[in-house]
């Protein structure tokens, strides 16, 4: 690490974001509706709020629902949560009224809302992952994953 004229540490320009925390931002056209969905369906409550935004914390990470006039395309995973038991998580969320996506395309198929995903990041030490996806009340596509060891 280089030092500035005061001798204080200065991060290398290449790793300026390496120590940053990731904080997902999800758009919501109706923040009250989104708050109800995240509370009633997912069991999550905001830990803080400000006009136009709700802050949530899960497992040491944060995400924000923010009031937006834009519409989420919902065609790709915008946020994923890693769980220890995907079958239990999916069953509980279904019980609460969450509707999971069913996919059947060459090389990728869900059964009961859960797909087997081959491969994973080597640093996780897993040989694959099981995943499930659903849309929130605002059209954001959310995923749930469980590493397979």
Phi and psi restraints in degrees (value plus and minus 20) as a CYANA .aco file:
   2 UNK   PHI     -96.9   -56.9
   2 UNK   PSI     144.9   184.9
   3 UNK   PHI    -141.5  -101.5
   3 UNK   PSI     132.3   172.3
   4 UNK   PHI    -108.7   -68.7
   4 UNK   PSI    -193.9  -153.9
   5 UNK   PHI     -82.0   -42.0
   5 UNK   PSI     -38.9     1.1
   6 UNK   PHI    -112.2   -72.2
   6 UNK   PSI     -24.4    15.6
   7 UNK   PHI      67.1   107.1
   7 UNK   PSI     -17.4    22.6
   8 UNK   PHI     -95.9   -55.9
   8 UNK   PSI     129.4   169.4
   9 UNK   PHI     -87.6   -47.6
   9 UNK   PSI     124.2   164.2
  10 UNK   PHI    -153.8  -113.8
  10 UNK   PSI     106.6   146.6
  11 UNK   PHI     -86.8   -46.8
  11 UNK   PSI     124.8   164.8
  12 UNK   PHI     -80.4   -40.4
  12 UNK   PSI     119.6   159.6
  13 UNK   PHI     -76.9   -36.9
  13 UNK   PSI     -49.7    -9.7
  14 UNK   PHI     -91.7   -51.7
  14 UNK   PSI     -45.6    -5.6
  15 UNK   PHI    -134.8   -94.8
  15 UNK   PSI       8.6    48.6
  16 UNK   PHI     -79.5   -39.5
  16 UNK   PSI     -47.4    -7.4
  17 UNK   PHI    -123.6   -83.6
  17 UNK   PSI     -24.7    15.3
  18 UNK   PHI     -78.7   -38.7
  18 UNK   PSI     -52.6   -12.6
  19 UNK   PHI    -115.5   -75.5
  19 UNK   PSI     -16.2    23.8
  20 UNK   PHI     -94.3   -54.3
  20 UNK   PSI     127.9   167.9
  21 UNK   PHI    -106.2   -66.2
  21 UNK   PSI     123.5   163.5
  22 UNK   PHI    -109.1   -69.1
  22 UNK   PSI     113.3   153.3
  23 UNK   PHI    -156.1  -116.1
  23 UNK   PSI      87.5   127.5
  24 UNK   PHI     -91.2   -51.2
  24 UNK   PSI     124.9   164.9
  25 UNK   PHI    -142.2  -102.2
  25 UNK   PSI     103.9   143.9
  26 UNK   PHI    -138.6   -98.6
  26 UNK   PSI     108.8   148.8
  27 UNK   PHI     -95.1   -55.1
  27 UNK   PSI     127.9   167.9
  28 UNK   PHI    -160.4  -120.4
  28 UNK   PSI     100.3   140.3
  29 UNK   PHI     -93.1   -53.1
  29 UNK   PSI     -50.4   -10.4
  30 UNK   PHI    -148.1  -108.1
  30 UNK   PSI      77.9   117.9
  31 UNK   PHI     -84.8   -44.8
  31 UNK   PSI     -54.7   -14.7
  32 UNK   PHI     -86.7   -46.7
  32 UNK   PSI     -62.8   -22.8
  33 UNK   PHI     -82.7   -42.7
  33 UNK   PSI     -62.9   -22.9
  34 UNK   PHI     -83.2   -43.2
  34 UNK   PSI     -63.1   -23.1
  35 UNK   PHI     -78.3   -38.3
  35 UNK   PSI     -64.1   -24.1
  36 UNK   PHI     -82.4   -42.4
  36 UNK   PSI     -64.4   -24.4
  37 UNK   PHI     -80.1   -40.1
  37 UNK   PSI     -70.0   -30.0
  38 UNK   PHI     -85.2   -45.2
  38 UNK   PSI     -51.4   -11.4
  39 UNK   PHI     -97.7   -57.7
  39 UNK   PSI     -76.7   -36.7
  40 UNK   PHI     -92.5   -52.5
  40 UNK   PSI     -60.8   -20.8
  41 UNK   PHI    -109.8   -69.8
  41 UNK   PSI     -59.3   -19.3
  42 UNK   PHI    -123.9   -83.9
  42 UNK   PSI     -32.2     7.8
  43 UNK   PHI      53.4    93.4
  43 UNK   PSI       5.1    45.1
  44 UNK   PHI    -130.8   -90.8
  44 UNK   PSI     118.5   158.5
  45 UNK   PHI    -140.5  -100.5
  45 UNK   PSI     123.7   163.7
  46 UNK   PHI     -85.3   -45.3
  46 UNK   PSI     123.7   163.7
  47 UNK   PHI    -112.8   -72.8
  47 UNK   PSI     -34.6     5.4
  48 UNK   PHI    -180.6  -140.6
  48 UNK   PSI     138.3   178.3
  49 UNK   PHI    -171.2  -131.2
  49 UNK   PSI     137.7   177.7
  50 UNK   PHI    -164.0  -124.0
  50 UNK   PSI     146.9   186.9
  51 UNK   PHI     -74.5   -34.5
  51 UNK   PSI     101.7   141.7
  52 UNK   PHI      64.8   104.8
  52 UNK   PSI     -12.4    27.6
  53 UNK   PHI    -177.0  -137.0
  53 UNK   PSI     126.4   166.4
  54 UNK   PHI    -146.0  -106.0
  54 UNK   PSI     107.9   147.9
  55 UNK   PHI    -122.0   -82.0
  55 UNK   PSI     109.8   149.8
  56 UNK   PHI    -140.3  -100.3
  56 UNK   PSI     131.2   171.2
  57 UNK   PHI    -147.0  -107.0
  57 UNK   PSI     114.6   154.6
  58 UNK   PHI    -159.4  -119.4
  58 UNK   PSI     102.8   142.8
  59 UNK   PHI      31.0    71.0
  59 UNK   PSI      17.0    57.0
  60 UNK   PHI      68.1   108.1
  60 UNK   PSI     -21.9    18.1
  61 UNK   PHI    -133.1   -93.1
  61 UNK   PSI     143.8   183.8
  62 UNK   PHI    -144.3  -104.3
  62 UNK   PSI     131.7   171.7
  63 UNK   PHI    -165.0  -125.0
  63 UNK   PSI     136.3   176.3
  64 UNK   PHI    -144.8  -104.8
  64 UNK   PSI     116.0   156.0
  65 UNK   PHI    -117.7   -77.7
  65 UNK   PSI     106.5   146.5
  66 UNK   PHI    -146.1  -106.1
  66 UNK   PSI     123.4   163.4
  67 UNK   PHI     -84.7   -44.7
  67 UNK   PSI     108.9   148.9
  68 UNK   PHI    -164.7  -124.7
  68 UNK   PSI     125.0   165.0
  69 UNK   PHI    -106.5   -66.5
  69 UNK   PSI     -31.7     8.3
  70 UNK   PHI     -96.3   -56.3
  70 UNK   PSI     140.6   180.6
  71 UNK   PHI    -133.9   -93.9
  71 UNK   PSI     111.0   151.0
  72 UNK   PHI     -89.7   -49.7
  72 UNK   PSI     115.2   155.2
  73 UNK   PHI     -90.1   -50.1
  73 UNK   PSI     -47.9    -7.9
  74 UNK   PHI      41.1    81.1
  74 UNK   PSI       5.1    45.1
  75 UNK   PHI    -123.5   -83.5
  75 UNK   PSI     -19.6    20.4
  76 UNK   PHI    -170.0  -130.0
  76 UNK   PSI     139.3   179.3
  77 UNK   PHI     -88.8   -48.8
  77 UNK   PSI     100.5   140.5
  78 UNK   PHI    -115.9   -75.9
  78 UNK   PSI     -44.9    -4.9
  79 UNK   PHI    -176.5  -136.5
  79 UNK   PSI     121.9   161.9
  80 UNK   PHI    -150.2  -110.2
  80 UNK   PSI     127.9   167.9
  81 UNK   PHI    -139.8   -99.8
  81 UNK   PSI     111.0   151.0
  82 UNK   PHI    -114.9   -74.9
  82 UNK   PSI     108.0   148.0
  83 UNK   PHI    -140.2  -100.2
  83 UNK   PSI     144.5   184.5
  84 UNK   PHI    -104.6   -64.6
  84 UNK   PSI     -49.5    -9.5
  85 UNK   PHI    -158.3  -118.3
  85 UNK   PSI      73.9   113.9
  86 UNK   PHI     -85.9   -45.9
  86 UNK   PSI     -56.2   -16.2
  87 UNK   PHI     -82.6   -42.6
  87 UNK   PSI     -62.4   -22.4
  88 UNK   PHI     -87.1   -47.1
  88 UNK   PSI     -61.5   -21.5
  89 UNK   PHI     -84.1   -44.1
  89 UNK   PSI     -65.9   -25.9
  90 UNK   PHI     -84.5   -44.5
  90 UNK   PSI     -63.2   -23.2
  91 UNK   PHI     -80.7   -40.7
  91 UNK   PSI     -64.4   -24.4
  92 UNK   PHI     -86.8   -46.8
  92 UNK   PSI     -63.0   -23.0
  93 UNK   PHI     -86.7   -46.7
  93 UNK   PSI     -57.4   -17.4
  94 UNK   PHI     -81.6   -41.6
  94 UNK   PSI     -61.3   -21.3
  95 UNK   PHI     -79.4   -39.4
  95 UNK   PSI     -52.6   -12.6
  96 UNK   PHI    -104.1   -64.1
  96 UNK   PSI     -22.2    17.8
  97 UNK   PHI      82.0   122.0
  97 UNK   PSI     -12.6    27.4
  98 UNK   PHI     -94.5   -54.5
  98 UNK   PSI     114.5   154.5
  99 UNK   PHI    -124.2   -84.2
  99 UNK   PSI     100.1   140.1
 100 UNK   PHI    -110.6   -70.6
 100 UNK   PSI     128.1   168.1
 101 UNK   PHI     -91.8   -51.8
 101 UNK   PSI     119.5   159.5
 102 UNK   PHI    -130.9   -90.9
 102 UNK   PSI     107.0   147.0
 103 UNK   PHI    -145.9  -105.9
 103 UNK   PSI     117.0   157.0
 104 UNK   PHI    -165.2  -125.2
 104 UNK   PSI      66.8   106.8
 105 UNK   PHI    -147.6  -107.6
 105 UNK   PSI     139.4   179.4
 106 UNK   PHI     -72.5   -32.5
 106 UNK   PSI     103.5   143.5
 107 UNK   PHI      65.4   105.4
 107 UNK   PSI     -21.1    18.9
 108 UNK   PHI    -173.4  -133.4
 108 UNK   PSI      98.9   138.9
 109 UNK   PHI    -165.9  -125.9
 109 UNK   PSI     117.0   157.0
 110 UNK   PHI    -118.5   -78.5
 110 UNK   PSI     128.1   168.1
 111 UNK   PHI    -149.2  -109.2
 111 UNK   PSI      99.0   139.0
 112 UNK   PHI      44.0    84.0
 112 UNK   PSI       5.9    45.9
 113 UNK   PHI      69.2   109.2
 113 UNK   PSI     -24.1    15.9
 114 UNK   PHI    -135.9   -95.9
 114 UNK   PSI     114.3   154.3
 115 UNK   PHI    -134.5   -94.5
 115 UNK   PSI     129.7   169.7
 116 UNK   PHI    -112.4   -72.4
 116 UNK   PSI     102.7   142.7
 117 UNK   PHI    -131.7   -91.7
 117 UNK   PSI      97.5   137.5
 118 UNK   PHI     -94.7   -54.7
 118 UNK   PSI     127.8   167.8
 119 UNK   PHI      55.5    95.5
 119 UNK   PSI     141.7   181.7
 120 UNK   PHI    -185.3  -145.3
 120 UNK   PSI     157.1   197.1
 121 UNK   PHI     -92.3   -52.3
 121 UNK   PSI     106.1   146.1
 122 UNK   PHI     -74.8   -34.8
 122 UNK   PSI     -51.4   -11.4
 123 UNK   PHI     -86.7   -46.7
 123 UNK   PSI     -38.1     1.9
 124 UNK   PHI    -102.6   -62.6
 124 UNK   PSI     -34.6     5.4
 125 UNK   PHI      49.8    89.8
 125 UNK   PSI      -2.9    37.1
 126 UNK   PHI    -123.2   -83.2
 126 UNK   PSI     136.0   176.0
 127 UNK   PHI    -116.0   -76.0
 127 UNK   PSI     -26.4    13.6
 128 UNK   PHI     157.5   197.5
 128 UNK   PSI    -186.3  -146.3
 129 UNK   PHI    -170.9  -130.9
 129 UNK   PSI     132.0   172.0
 130 UNK   PHI    -128.2   -88.2
 130 UNK   PSI     116.6   156.6
 131 UNK   PHI    -156.8  -116.8
 131 UNK   PSI     135.8   175.8
 132 UNK   PHI    -165.7  -125.7
 132 UNK   PSI     128.0   168.0
 133 UNK   PHI    -154.4  -114.4
 133 UNK   PSI     126.7   166.7
 134 UNK   PHI    -171.5  -131.5
 134 UNK   PSI     139.3   179.3
 135 UNK   PHI    -117.3   -77.3
 135 UNK   PSI     121.2   161.2
 136 UNK   PHI    -102.1   -62.1
 136 UNK   PSI    -196.0  -156.0
 137 UNK   PHI     -85.3   -45.3
 137 UNK   PSI     -35.8     4.2
 138 UNK   PHI    -125.0   -85.0
 138 UNK   PSI     -14.1    25.9
 139 UNK   PHI      69.3   109.3
 139 UNK   PSI     -18.6    21.4
 140 UNK   PHI     -92.1   -52.1
 140 UNK   PSI     115.5   155.5
 141 UNK   PHI    -111.0   -71.0
 141 UNK   PSI      97.4   137.4
 142 UNK   PHI    -131.2   -91.2
 142 UNK   PSI     126.8   166.8
 143 UNK   PHI    -141.3  -101.3
 143 UNK   PSI     135.4   175.4
 144 UNK   PHI    -146.1  -106.1
 144 UNK   PSI     112.7   152.7
 145 UNK   PHI    -151.7  -111.7
 145 UNK   PSI     129.9   169.9
 146 UNK   PHI    -152.6  -112.6
 146 UNK   PSI      98.3   138.3
 147 UNK   PHI     -81.6   -41.6
 147 UNK   PSI     125.8   165.8
 148 UNK   PHI    -131.1   -91.1
 148 UNK   PSI      99.0   139.0
